[in-house]
């Protein structure tokens, strides 16, 4: 089965920053290549939750949509392949 590109968004909360700080809640966005939307969402959530745990942040939620033309500059992650934080850009 071929892989499709999906745009993944994960929202985080950094509890170390004071309430009212515009960077306290932030979103990460990248493309995931996966066979199904369910695979893409599960892999993105796994990566986002691991990042939050490593950094003392809270994973708030996520969303997935078909990849569009505006994703050319986004990092690309392949389902099941562990990227570095630098690869994702967070």
N, C-alpha and C positions, 0 to 999 in steps of 0.2 A: 504494500500500500504506500502511496506517495505521501509526502509530508506537505502540509499547508502552513502558511504563515499567519499567525494571530498576533494582534497587538494586546499586550498584557499591561495592566495598571495595578499597582499596589500602593495603598495608603498606609502611612506610618505615623506614629506619634513619638516624639522624643521628650520623655518626661523630665529630662535634665534642664530643658529650657522653660522659662517662665510662661505662665498663661499670658496670652496676648502677643507673644513673639510670633511673627509670621512664619518662622521656620519650625515651629513646634510640631505642626502637622505638615507632612509633605508627601508627594507622590513620586513614585518611580515608574518609568515607562520603558518597555523594551519589546522586541518581537520574539516570539517563540515559534520555532518550526516543530510541528507535531502532526501525528496522524489524524487526531480528532480534537475538537474544542475541549472536551473533557480531559484529555491527556495534557493539553497545553495549560489549562487552568490548574490542574493538579501539580504539574511541574513548577509553574510559576509560584504557586502558593508555597510549595516546599522550599524553594529558593528564598522567597521573601520572609517566611517564618524563621528560617535558619539565620538570615541576615539580622533580623530583629533580635533574635536571641543573642547572637554574637556581640551586638552593639548596645544592648540594654534599652532597646526601643520596643514599642508595641506595634504589632501588625494589626491594622484596623479592618481592612477589607480589600477586595480585589475585584477587577472586572476584566472581561475579555471581549474583544470584538475582532471582526475580520480585518486583516492588515490592508491598509489603503495606500494611496500614493504619498501621503504625508509621512510615511515611516522610513523613508530612505536613509535618514540620518540616525535612526535608532539602533542601538546595539541588537545583535541577533544571537539568540540562545537556541540550542537544539535540545529537544526533549531527551532527558536522560544523560546529557553531557554536562558535567559540573563546570560552570564558568567561574572565573575569578571575580572578585568584587570589581576589579579594574575593568574586566571585560564588560560587565553590566553598566558600570559607571556610577555605582553608588558607593 
